[in-house]
């Protein structure tokens, strides 16, 4: 096995481990692109929302929307991780 293929194989294995951890989380896990469209939804998140053809802005409570939107915009500008409760 070459170094490149070993590294690629290790990367795939690491990604699979990370996905198993994410899918085992009790909370909702998702990712979205800069426009807010989902690029990944965990099975639990998809089951809770019941669809994937929408973006995160449709699932935020109206009372939290402006705070969450401000954090989202900040993260887009600074490349910070988006993590909010």
Order of alpha helices (4+ residues) and beta strands (2+ residues): alpha-beta-beta-alpha-alpha
